[in-house]
Amino acid sequence: MGQGRQEQQGERRDSHEGPGTLGQAHERMKRERSERVLVFLKGGIGDVVFALPLLGDLRAGFPEAELVALSHDQGADVLRHAPAVDTVRSTGPMSARTSVNDALRALGPGTFDVAVTPVRSARAAWLLLRSGAGIRVGFGGGPERLLLTHVAPVRPFEVVFSRRFDRLATALGLRTGAPARLAIALPEEDEARQRLRAAGRAEARPLVALHVGGGWPTKRWPVVHARGLVERLAGAGAQVLLVGGAEDRPQAQEIAAAAPAAVLDRTGASVADTLAELSLASAAVGLDSGLSHAGVALGIPTVLLFGPNDPASVEPVAHARLVTQPLPCRPCNRAGKVRCPEGHHRCMRDTTPEQVLAALDGLPAPTALTGR
């Protein structure tokens, strides 16, 4: 970017200065032919999914740019299905502590013109600086703001989690409001179909996905209720696809025992394989979890069971229904991450298979699922 980049490196503007000057910088960037935009993401699968609207905003704002997303292995598996992203790079396992030098090696040769991250840390801001980007955008909650050229305010917090990232796009003078979108390529869809056939898939029957895990212990739906739902779906002629991590296999085995001939247990599959298989479902029943939110981004008609967290944190979409319980103690959010503060866990225990079936009946699904 030559001289244009050098001019930007000496400037740092907070987003409250308005989009005018920043918008001019953006337009100058668009006129350059060598645009490269980096987005660095961390956190769980859900954090990556909630960043999808930001990626869409960047795609619309820099239509000719190469948009490169950097994340851990599981995040990269999600991002490879994001239509807004051109190139995906991985820093390794989610649990690994990656140095800035390791991240730069993962990115490969070349520098960037714009670098954006929602990660609030000096390490993330240092990575953006080392990427060579003349425009570096992040949240300004700490000393990392000194390494950024465009700072988005941290507060007040948006209730809808994915919309908190709007401020990063606004700091660049971009329009916001892109939806969270994922899509599976046809070759991967075909491979997923073959895997499910090998597991016993009967394609004449509706396929309903059920997410077994939930991250926090308090987000999980009781096994007895999940078994009841599986029995009812099997009785209506549907097959049930169980998805989740390897740590969810014991629970999945308990659930599958309710109707073993109707269950395809795919817990423990990779994130990439799970998303491709999930895309083949007629509908899904999920929890407040990354995989479930990814299913919504894939466009799957989904029922989400919310317990400790606030359902207002999720962007409303036409093909999703939320099931909650009207309890005065909820949402307790992170206070109830490990155990119910009230000791009863009614926010999930009171959600019955019948309530979930009724919500499934209300989905815009192409095939009758419950037989009612």
Secondary structure as GFF3:
##gff-version 3
##sequence-region A 1 372
A	DSSP	alpha_helix	3	9	.	.	.	ID=ss1
A	DSSP	beta_strand	13	14	.	.	.	ID=ss2
A	DSSP	three_ten_helix	15	17	.	.	.	ID=ss3
A	DSSP	alpha_helix	19	31	.	.	.	ID=ss4
A	DSSP	beta_strand	36	40	.	.	.	ID=ss5
A	DSSP	alpha_helix	45	50	.	.	.	ID=ss6
A	DSSP	alpha_helix	52	61	.	.	.	ID=ss7
A	DSSP	beta_strand	66	71	.	.	.	ID=ss8
A	DSSP	alpha_helix	73	79	.	.	.	ID=ss9
A	DSSP	beta_strand	87	90	.	.	.	ID=ss10
A	DSSP	alpha_helix	100	107	.	.	.	ID=ss11
A	DSSP	beta_strand	114	116	.	.	.	ID=ss12
A	DSSP	alpha_helix	122	130	.	.	.	ID=ss13
A	DSSP	beta_strand	135	139	.	.	.	ID=ss14
A	DSSP	three_ten_helix	143	147	.	.	.	ID=ss15
A	DSSP	beta_strand	150	152	.	.	.	ID=ss16
A	DSSP	three_ten_helix	161	165	.	.	.	ID=ss17
A	DSSP	alpha_helix	166	171	.	.	.	ID=ss18
A	DSSP	alpha_helix	186	198	.	.	.	ID=ss19
A	DSSP	beta_strand	207	211	.	.	.	ID=ss20
A	DSSP	three_ten_helix	217	219	.	.	.	ID=ss21
A	DSSP	alpha_helix	223	235	.	.	.	ID=ss22
A	DSSP	beta_strand	239	243	.	.	.	ID=ss23
A	DSSP	three_ten_helix	246	248	.	.	.	ID=ss24
A	DSSP	alpha_helix	249	256	.	.	.	ID=ss25
A	DSSP	three_ten_helix	260	262	.	.	.	ID=ss26
A	DSSP	beta_strand	263	265	.	.	.	ID=ss27
A	DSSP	alpha_helix	271	278	.	.	.	ID=ss28
A	DSSP	beta_strand	283	287	.	.	.	ID=ss29
A	DSSP	alpha_helix	290	297	.	.	.	ID=ss30
A	DSSP	beta_strand	302	305	.	.	.	ID=ss31
A	DSSP	three_ten_helix	311	313	.	.	.	ID=ss32
A	DSSP	beta_strand	320	323	.	.	.	ID=ss33
A	DSSP	three_ten_helix	333	336	.	.	.	ID=ss34
A	DSSP	alpha_helix	346	349	.	.	.	ID=ss35
A	DSSP	alpha_helix	353	361	.	.	.	ID=ss36
###
